[in-house]
Amino acid sequence: MDKHNKIDKNSRDGKSWLAKLEEGLHDYYAAPYRRSFARAQRDEDDLFMLLVFAESLGIPNPAAFYTIELLPIVYDRFHEWHTRMGMERSPMDHISCC
């Protein structure tokens, strides 16, 4: 009976001790690099936005046929992107976010 109570106690929070250990080790090893990972992710996102909006900015894009499908998805983040790139106003006439 005592063994079942111990198991119930561990399963109440929804995580086994192995999952808690894995989470703790991940935090221990990844914590010093979080800022670097976030910066790298932001740089990749900026490059992706540039590729998607390249045709609208006048840069020839050989994959324009495929990236045109992504425009509705990235319109929400357009203002954040162009301000981070140092553009005070939207560089495109058909997108006025400021």
N, CA, C and O atoms as a GROMACS GRO file, in nm:
protein
  392
    1MET      N    1   0.082  -0.120   0.000
    1MET     CA    2   0.000   0.000   0.000
    1MET      C    3   0.086   0.126   0.000
    1MET      O    4   0.054   0.223  -0.069
    2ASP      N    5   0.194   0.125   0.076
    2ASP     CA    6   0.281   0.241   0.083
    2ASP      C    7   0.348   0.268  -0.052
    2ASP      O    8   0.371   0.383  -0.090
    3LYS      N    9   0.380   0.161  -0.124
    3LYS     CA   10   0.442   0.174  -0.256
    3LYS      C   11   0.349   0.246  -0.352
    3LYS      O   12   0.394   0.329  -0.431
    4HIS      N   13   0.220   0.215  -0.348
    4HIS     CA   14   0.123   0.280  -0.436
    4HIS      C   15   0.107   0.428  -0.403
    4HIS      O   16   0.090   0.510  -0.493
    5ASN      N   17   0.112   0.462  -0.275
    5ASN     CA   18   0.103   0.603  -0.236
    5ASN      C   19   0.221   0.683  -0.290
    5ASN      O   20   0.206   0.797  -0.334
    6LYS      N   21   0.340   0.622  -0.288
    6LYS     CA   22   0.458   0.689  -0.340
    6LYS      C   23   0.445   0.711  -0.491
    6LYS      O   24   0.481   0.818  -0.541
    7ILE      N   25   0.395   0.612  -0.562
    7ILE     CA   26   0.375   0.625  -0.706
    7ILE      C   27   0.270   0.731  -0.736
    7ILE      O   28   0.288   0.812  -0.827
    8ASP      N   29   0.161   0.731  -0.660
    8ASP     CA   30   0.057   0.831  -0.679
    8ASP      C   31   0.109   0.972  -0.655
    8ASP      O   32   0.073   1.066  -0.725
    9LYS      N   33   0.196   0.985  -0.554
    9LYS     CA   34   0.253   1.116  -0.523
    9LYS      C   35   0.337   1.168  -0.640
    9LYS      O   36   0.330   1.287  -0.672
   10ASN      N   37   0.416   1.081  -0.702
   10ASN     CA   38   0.499   1.122  -0.816
   10ASN      C   39   0.415   1.152  -0.939
   10ASN      O   40   0.451   1.239  -1.018
   11SER      N   41   0.306   1.082  -0.957
   11SER     CA   42   0.226   1.102  -1.078
   11SER      C   43   0.127   1.218  -1.063
   11SER      O   44   0.065   1.257  -1.162
   12ARG      N   45   0.112   1.273  -0.946
   12ARG     CA   46   0.019   1.385  -0.927
   12ARG      C   47   0.062   1.508  -1.004
   12ARG      O   48  -0.021   1.577  -1.063
   13ASP      N   49   0.190   1.537  -1.004
   13ASP     CA   50   0.237   1.655  -1.076
   13ASP      C   51   0.253   1.627  -1.225
   13ASP      O   52   0.284   1.718  -1.301
   14GLY      N   53   0.232   1.504  -1.267
   14GLY     CA   54   0.232   1.471  -1.408
   14GLY      C   55   0.368   1.440  -1.467
   14GLY      O   56   0.377   1.408  -1.586
   15LYS      N   57   0.474   1.448  -1.389
   15LYS     CA   58   0.608   1.421  -1.441
   15LYS      C   59   0.676   1.314  -1.358
   15LYS      O   60   0.667   1.314  -1.235
   16SER      N   61   0.743   1.226  -1.424
   16SER     CA   62   0.821   1.126  -1.353
   16SER      C   63   0.954   1.188  -1.311
   16SER      O   64   0.988   1.298  -1.355
   17TRP      N   65   1.027   1.120  -1.227
   17TRP     CA   66   1.156   1.174  -1.183
   17TRP      C   67   1.253   1.183  -1.299
   17TRP      O   68   1.341   1.270  -1.300
   18LEU      N   69   1.238   1.095  -1.397
   18LEU     CA   70   1.326   1.099  -1.514
   18LEU      C   71   1.299   1.223  -1.599
   18LEU      O   72   1.391   1.285  -1.651
   19ALA      N   73   1.171   1.259  -1.612
   19ALA     CA   74   1.136   1.380  -1.687
   19ALA      C   75   1.186   1.504  -1.614
   19ALA      O   76   1.232   1.599  -1.677
   20LYS      N   77   1.176   1.504  -1.481
   20LYS     CA   78   1.227   1.617  -1.403
   20LYS      C   79   1.378   1.629  -1.416
   20LYS      O   80   1.432   1.739  -1.427
   21LEU      N   81   1.446   1.515  -1.414
   21LEU     CA   82   1.591   1.514  -1.430
   21LEU      C   83   1.630   1.567  -1.567
   21LEU      O   84   1.722   1.647  -1.580
   22GLU      N   85   1.559   1.522  -1.670
   22GLU     CA   86   1.587   1.568  -1.805
   22GLU      C   87   1.566   1.719  -1.817
   22GLU      O   88   1.647   1.789  -1.878
   23GLU      N   89   1.458   1.769  -1.759
   23GLU     CA   90   1.431   1.913  -1.763
   23GLU      C   91   1.540   1.992  -1.689
   23GLU      O   92   1.584   2.097  -1.736
   24GLY      N   93   1.582   1.941  -1.574
   24GLY     CA   94   1.688   2.007  -1.498
   24GLY      C   95   1.821   2.009  -1.571
   24GLY      O   96   1.890   2.110  -1.572
   25LEU      N   97   1.856   1.898  -1.633
   25LEU     CA   98   1.981   1.892  -1.709
   25LEU      C   99   1.975   1.984  -1.831
   25LEU      O  100   2.074   2.048  -1.865
   26HIS      N  101   1.860   1.989  -1.896
   26HIS     CA  102   1.846   2.078  -2.011
   26HIS      C  103   1.865   2.224  -1.967
   26HIS      O  104   1.936   2.300  -2.034
   27ASP      N  105   1.802   2.262  -1.857
   27ASP     CA  106   1.818   2.398  -1.807
   27ASP      C  107   1.964   2.426  -1.768
   27ASP      O  108   2.015   2.536  -1.794
   28TYR      N  109   2.029   2.329  -1.708
   28TYR     CA  110   2.168   2.348  -1.665
   28TYR      C  111   2.261   2.369  -1.783
   28TYR      O  112   2.347   2.458  -1.780
   29TYR      N  113   2.245   2.289  -1.887
   29TYR     CA  114   2.337   2.298  -2.001
   29TYR      C  115   2.298   2.406  -2.101
   29TYR      O  116   2.386   2.463  -2.166
   30ALA      N  117   2.171   2.436  -2.116
   30ALA     CA  118   2.127   2.533  -2.217
   30ALA      C  119   2.123   2.676  -2.165
   30ALA      O  120   2.127   2.770  -2.245
   31ALA      N  121   2.116   2.695  -2.034
   31ALA     CA  122   2.101   2.830  -1.978
   31ALA      C  123   2.211   2.927  -2.021
   31ALA      O  124   2.179   3.041  -2.056
   32PRO      N  125   2.338   2.889  -2.020
   32PRO     CA  126   2.441   2.986  -2.060
   32PRO      C  127   2.432   3.029  -2.207
   32PRO      O  128   2.487   3.132  -2.245
   33TYR      N  129   2.363   2.952  -2.288
   33TYR     CA  130   2.359   2.979  -2.431
   33TYR      C  131   2.224   3.030  -2.479
   33TYR      O  132   2.204   3.048  -2.599
   34ARG      N  133   2.131   3.055  -2.389
   34ARG     CA  134   1.997   3.100  -2.429
   34ARG      C  135   2.001   3.227  -2.512
   34ARG      O  136   1.932   3.236  -2.613
   35ARG      N  137   2.080   3.324  -2.470
   35ARG     CA  138   2.087   3.450  -2.542
   35ARG      C  139   2.143   3.429  -2.683
   35ARG      O  140   2.094   3.488  -2.780
   36SER      N  141   2.245   3.346  -2.694
   36SER     CA  142   2.302   3.316  -2.827
   36SER      C  143   2.202   3.244  -2.915
   36SER      O  144   2.191   3.273  -3.034
   37PHE      N  145   2.129   3.149  -2.856
   37PHE     CA  146   2.027   3.076  -2.933
   37PHE      C  147   1.917   3.170  -2.979
   37PHE      O  148   1.870   3.161  -3.092
   38ALA      N  149   1.876   3.261  -2.891
   38ALA     CA  150   1.769   3.355  -2.927
   38ALA      C  151   1.815   3.449  -3.037
   38ALA      O  152   1.739   3.479  -3.129
   39ARG      N  153   1.939   3.496  -3.029
   39ARG     CA  154   1.992   3.585  -3.134
   39ARG      C  155   2.002   3.511  -3.267
   39ARG      O  156   1.968   3.567  -3.371
   40ALA      N  157   2.049   3.388  -3.265
   40ALA     CA  158   2.059   3.310  -3.389
   40ALA      C  159   1.921   3.285  -3.448
   40ALA      O  160   1.904   3.291  -3.570
   41GLN      N  161   1.823   3.256  -3.363
   41GLN     CA  162   1.686   3.235  -3.412
   41GLN      C  163   1.631   3.363  -3.473
   41GLN      O  164   1.566   3.359  -3.577
   42ARG      N  165   1.656   3.476  -3.409
   42ARG     CA  166   1.608   3.605  -3.462
   42ARG      C  167   1.675   3.637  -3.595
   42ARG      O  168   1.609   3.688  -3.686
   43ASP      N  169   1.804   3.609  -3.607
   43ASP     CA  170   1.873   3.632  -3.734
   43ASP      C  171   1.817   3.544  -3.845
   43ASP      O  172   1.801   3.590  -3.959
   44GLU      N  173   1.788   3.419  -3.814
   44GLU     CA  174   1.727   3.330  -3.913
   44GLU      C  175   1.588   3.378  -3.952
   44GLU      O  176   1.551   3.372  -4.070
   45ASP      N  177   1.512   3.425  -3.856
   45ASP     CA  178   1.378   3.478  -3.886
   45ASP      C  179   1.387   3.602  -3.974
   45ASP      O  180   1.305   3.620  -4.064
   46ASP      N  181   1.486   3.688  -3.947
   46ASP     CA  182   1.503   3.808  -4.030
   46ASP      C  183   1.539   3.772  -4.174
   46ASP      O  184   1.488   3.833  -4.268
   47LEU      N  185   1.626   3.675  -4.190
   47LEU     CA  186   1.662   3.631  -4.324
   47LEU      C  187   1.542   3.570  -4.395
   47LEU      O  188   1.522   3.593  -4.515
   48PHE      N  189   1.463   3.494  -4.323
   48PHE     CA  190   1.342   3.435  -4.381
   48PHE      C  191   1.245   3.544  -4.426
   48PHE      O  192   1.187   3.536  -4.534
   49MET      N  193   1.226   3.646  -4.342
   49MET     CA  194   1.137   3.756  -4.379
   49MET      C  195   1.190   3.828  -4.503
   49MET      O  196   1.112   3.866  -4.590
   50LEU      N  197   1.320   3.847  -4.510
   50LEU     CA  198   1.379   3.911  -4.628
   50LEU      C  199   1.354   3.827  -4.753
   50LEU      O  200   1.324   3.882  -4.860
   51LEU      N  201   1.367   3.697  -4.741
   51LEU     CA  202   1.341   3.610  -4.856
   51LEU      C  203   1.195   3.615  -4.898
   51LEU      O  204   1.165   3.615  -5.018
   52VAL      N  205   1.105   3.619  -4.802
   52VAL     CA  206   0.962   3.622  -4.835
   52VAL      C  207   0.926   3.755  -4.900
   52VAL      O  208   0.849   3.756  -4.996
   53PHE      N  209   0.978   3.866  -4.849
   53PHE     CA  210   0.944   3.998  -4.902
   53PHE      C  211   1.041   4.048  -5.008
   53PHE      O  212   1.032   4.164  -5.049
   54ALA      N  213   1.133   3.965  -5.053
   54ALA     CA  214   1.235   4.008  -5.149
   54ALA      C  215   1.174   4.062  -5.277
   54ALA      O  216   1.216   4.167  -5.326
   55GLU      N  217   1.079   3.993  -5.332
   55GLU     CA  218   1.017   4.036  -5.458
   55GLU      C  219   0.948   4.171  -5.442
   55GLU      O  220   0.952   4.254  -5.532
   56SER      N  221   0.885   4.193  -5.327
   56SER     CA  222   0.818   4.321  -5.302
   56SER      C  223   0.918   4.434  -5.282
   56SER      O  224   0.886   4.550  -5.308
   57LEU      N  225   1.039   4.402  -5.237
   57LEU     CA  226   1.142   4.503  -5.216
   57LEU      C  227   1.226   4.528  -5.341
   57LEU      O  228   1.315   4.613  -5.340
   58GLY      N  229   1.198   4.456  -5.449
   58GLY     CA  230   1.270   4.477  -5.574
   58GLY      C  231   1.391   4.388  -5.592
   58GLY      O  232   1.469   4.408  -5.684
   59ILE      N  233   1.407   4.290  -5.506
   59ILE     CA  234   1.518   4.196  -5.516
   59ILE      C  235   1.467   4.073  -5.591
   59ILE      O  236   1.367   4.014  -5.549
   60PRO      N  237   1.532   4.033  -5.699
   60PRO     CA  238   1.484   3.915  -5.771
   60PRO      C  239   1.488   3.791  -5.682
   60PRO      O  240   1.588   3.764  -5.615
   61ASN      N  241   1.380   3.719  -5.681
   61ASN     CA  242   1.368   3.601  -5.597
   61ASN      C  243   1.327   3.483  -5.684
   61ASN      O  244   1.214   3.480  -5.733
   62PRO      N  245   1.416   3.387  -5.704
   62PRO     CA  246   1.380   3.273  -5.789
   62PRO      C  247   1.272   3.184  -5.727
   62PRO      O  248   1.208   3.106  -5.798
   63ALA      N  249   1.252   3.194  -5.597
   63ALA     CA  250   1.151   3.112  -5.531
   63ALA      C  251   1.025   3.192  -5.499
   63ALA      O  252   0.951   3.157  -5.407
   64ALA      N  253   1.000   3.299  -5.572
   64ALA     CA  254   0.885   3.386  -5.544
   64ALA      C  255   0.753   3.312  -5.552
   64ALA      O  256   0.660   3.341  -5.476
   65PHE      N  257   0.744   3.217  -5.643
   65PHE     CA  258   0.621   3.140  -5.657
   65PHE      C  259   0.586   3.066  -5.527
   65PHE      O  260   0.469   3.054  -5.492
   66TYR      N  261   0.687   3.019  -5.457
   66TYR     CA  262   0.664   2.944  -5.333
   66TYR      C  263   0.650   3.036  -5.212
   66TYR      O  264   0.574   3.007  -5.120
   67THR      N  265   0.723   3.146  -5.212
   67THR     CA  266   0.718   3.234  -5.096
   67THR      C  267   0.593   3.321  -5.095
   67THR      O  268   0.556   3.373  -4.990
   68ILE      N  269   0.526   3.338  -5.208
   68ILE     CA  270   0.404   3.420  -5.212
   68ILE      C  271   0.295   3.359  -5.123
   68ILE      O  272   0.210   3.430  -5.070
   69GLU      N  273   0.299   3.228  -5.108
   69GLU     CA  274   0.200   3.161  -5.023
   69GLU      C  275   0.221   3.193  -4.875
   69GLU      O  276   0.128   3.179  -4.796
   70LEU      N  277   0.339   3.236  -4.838
   70LEU     CA  278   0.371   3.264  -4.698
   70LEU      C  279   0.339   3.406  -4.656
   70LEU      O  280   0.343   3.438  -4.537
   71LEU      N  281   0.308   3.493  -4.750
   71LEU     CA  282   0.284   3.634  -4.717
   71LEU      C  283   0.174   3.653  -4.613
   71LEU      O  284   0.196   3.730  -4.518
   72PRO      N  285   0.058   3.590  -4.623
   72PRO     CA  286  -0.044   3.612  -4.519
   72PRO      C  287   0.002   3.570  -4.380
   72PRO      O  288  -0.044   3.625  -4.280
   73ILE      N  289   0.091   3.475  -4.373
   73ILE     CA  290   0.138   3.426  -4.243
   73ILE      C  291   0.235   3.526  -4.179
   73ILE      O  292   0.232   3.546  -4.058
   74VAL      N  293   0.320   3.588  -4.260
   74VAL     CA  294   0.424   3.676  -4.204
   74VAL      C  295   0.382   3.822  -4.196
   74VAL      O  296   0.456   3.903  -4.142
   75TYR      N  297   0.265   3.858  -4.250
   75TYR     CA  298   0.219   3.997  -4.241
   75TYR      C  299   0.208   4.044  -4.096
   75TYR      O  300   0.232   4.161  -4.067
   76ASP      N  301   0.171   3.955  -4.005
   76ASP     CA  302   0.154   3.993  -3.865
   76ASP      C  303   0.285   4.040  -3.802
   76ASP      O  304   0.285   4.126  -3.714
   77ARG      N  305   0.397   3.984  -3.846
   77ARG     CA  306   0.526   4.019  -3.788
   77ARG      C  307   0.602   4.123  -3.869
   77ARG      O  308   0.718   4.153  -3.838
   78PHE      N  309   0.540   4.178  -3.972
   78PHE     CA  310   0.610   4.268  -4.062
   78PHE      C  311   0.657   4.395  -3.992
   78PHE      O  312   0.771   4.437  -4.012
   79HIS      N  313   0.573   4.457  -3.910
   79HIS     CA  314   0.611   4.582  -3.842
   79HIS      C  315   0.732   4.560  -3.751
   79HIS      O  316   0.826   4.638  -3.753
   80GLU      N  317   0.728   4.454  -3.674
   80GLU     CA  318   0.840   4.422  -3.585
   80GLU      C  319   0.968   4.402  -3.665
   80GLU      O  320   1.076   4.446  -3.624
   81TRP      N  321   0.957   4.337  -3.780
   81TRP     CA  322   1.074   4.309  -3.863
   81TRP      C  323   1.134   4.437  -3.921
   81TRP      O  324   1.254   4.458  -3.911
   82HIS      N  325   1.051   4.521  -3.981
   82HIS     CA  326   1.109   4.638  -4.048
   82HIS      C  327   1.164   4.740  -3.949
   82HIS      O  328   1.257   4.814  -3.983
   83THR      N  329   1.109   4.748  -3.828
   83THR     CA  330   1.168   4.837  -3.728
   83THR      C  331   1.300   4.780  -3.677
   83THR      O  332   1.393   4.856  -3.650
   84ARG      N  333   1.310   4.649  -3.663
   84ARG     CA  334   1.435   4.587  -3.620
   84ARG      C  335   1.544   4.602  -3.727
   84ARG      O  336   1.662   4.608  -3.694
   85MET      N  337   1.504   4.608  -3.852
   85MET     CA  338   1.599   4.626  -3.962
   85MET      C  339   1.642   4.772  -3.979
   85MET      O  340   1.726   4.802  -4.063
   86GLY      N  341   1.585   4.862  -3.900
   86GLY     CA  342   1.625   5.002  -3.903
   86GLY      C  343   1.542   5.089  -3.996
   86GLY      O  344   1.580   5.203  -4.023
   87MET      N  345   1.432   5.038  -4.046
   87MET     CA  346   1.344   5.116  -4.134
   87MET      C  347   1.235   5.179  -4.048
   87MET      O  348   1.159   5.108  -3.982
   88GLU      N  349   1.227   5.311  -4.048
   88GLU     CA  350   1.129   5.379  -3.964
   88GLU      C  351   0.987   5.353  -4.012
   88GLU      O  352   0.895   5.335  -3.932
   89ARG      N  353   0.970   5.353  -4.143
   89ARG     CA  354   0.838   5.331  -4.202
   89ARG      C  355   0.842   5.208  -4.290
   89ARG      O  356   0.950   5.159  -4.326
   90SER      N  357   0.728   5.159  -4.324
   90SER     CA  358   0.719   5.042  -4.410
   90SER      C  359   0.780   5.072  -4.547
   90SER      O  360   0.744   5.173  -4.608
   91PRO      N  361   0.870   4.989  -4.596
   91PRO     CA  362   0.932   5.016  -4.726
   91PRO      C  363   0.840   4.983  -4.844
   91PRO      O  364   0.876   5.009  -4.959
   92MET      N  365   0.725   4.928  -4.817
   92MET     CA  366   0.634   4.889  -4.925
   92MET      C  367   0.510   4.976  -4.925
   92MET      O  368   0.456   5.010  -4.819
   93ASP      N  369   0.466   5.013  -5.042
   93ASP     CA  370   0.349   5.099  -5.055
   93ASP      C  371   0.221   5.028  -5.016
   93ASP      O  372   0.131   5.089  -4.958
   94HIS      N  373   0.211   4.900  -5.046
   94HIS     CA  374   0.086   4.828  -5.022
   94HIS      C  375   0.074   4.775  -4.879
   94HIS      O  376  -0.030   4.718  -4.844
   95ILE      N  377   0.176   4.791  -4.797
   95ILE     CA  378   0.169   4.752  -4.656
   95ILE      C  379   0.196   4.875  -4.573
   95ILE      O  380   0.309   4.923  -4.566
   96SER      N  381   0.093   4.927  -4.510
   96SER     CA  382   0.113   5.044  -4.424
   96SER      C  383   0.081   5.004  -4.280
   96SER      O  384  -0.035   4.994  -4.242
   97CYS      N  385   0.184   4.982  -4.204
   97CYS     CA  386   0.164   4.939  -4.066
   97CYS      C  387   0.196   5.051  -3.968
   97CYS      O  388   0.161   5.040  -3.850
   98CYS      N  389   0.259   5.156  -4.012
   98CYS     CA  390   0.299   5.264  -3.920
   98CYS      C  391   0.215   5.388  -3.945
   98CYS      O  392   0.234   5.490  -3.878
   0.00000   0.00000   0.00000
